Amino acid sequence: MTGLSTVLIVVGLFLAGGVYSFARQKMPKGVVVLLAVASGMCLLAGVLRIQGIWE
């Protein structure tokens, strides 16, 4: 596992926590969707780097 993969996964999990928090606070849907997309992209990039598919 590389350092960048770890950072991407940690940031993705942090953003996922933000999605949960913002959804519970009834924030605008656009903000929640934006955070969800960013979280998913970070997590996917981190996993793909670990698997060696994306370098």
C-alpha positions as CSV (number, residue, x, y, z in Angstrom):
1,M,0.0,0.0,0.0
2,T,1.4,3.4,-1.0
3,G,1.1,6.6,0.9
4,L,-1.1,8.2,-1.7
5,S,-3.6,5.3,-1.5
6,T,-3.8,5.7,2.2
7,V,-4.4,9.4,2.0
8,L,-7.1,9.0,-0.7
9,I,-8.9,6.4,1.4
10,V,-8.7,8.5,4.6
11,V,-9.9,11.6,2.8
12,G,-12.8,9.6,1.2
13,L,-13.8,8.3,4.6
14,F,-13.6,11.8,6.1
15,L,-15.9,13.1,3.3
16,A,-18.3,10.1,3.8
17,G,-18.6,11.3,7.5
18,G,-19.4,14.7,6.2
19,V,-22.1,13.3,3.9
20,Y,-23.7,11.6,6.9
21,S,-23.4,14.7,9.1
22,F,-24.7,17.1,6.4
23,A,-27.7,14.8,5.6
24,R,-28.7,14.7,9.3
25,Q,-28.5,18.5,9.5
26,K,-30.9,18.8,6.5
27,M,-28.3,20.7,4.4
28,P,-29.2,21.4,0.7
29,K,-29.2,18.3,-1.4
30,G,-26.7,19.7,-3.8
31,V,-24.0,19.9,-1.1
32,V,-24.8,16.4,0.1
33,V,-24.6,15.0,-3.4
34,L,-21.3,16.9,-4.1
35,L,-19.7,15.4,-1.0
36,A,-21.0,12.0,-1.8
37,V,-19.5,12.1,-5.3
38,A,-16.2,13.4,-3.9
39,S,-16.1,10.7,-1.3
40,G,-16.8,8.0,-3.8
41,M,-14.1,9.2,-6.2
42,C,-11.5,9.3,-3.4
43,L,-12.3,5.9,-2.1
44,L,-12.4,4.4,-5.6
45,A,-9.1,6.0,-6.6
46,G,-7.5,4.7,-3.4
47,V,-8.7,1.2,-3.9
48,L,-7.7,1.1,-7.6
49,R,-4.2,2.3,-6.6
50,I,-3.9,-0.5,-4.0
51,Q,-5.0,-3.1,-6.6
52,G,-2.4,-1.7,-9.0
53,I,-5.0,-1.0,-11.7
54,W,-4.4,2.8,-11.7
55,E,-0.9,4.2,-11.1
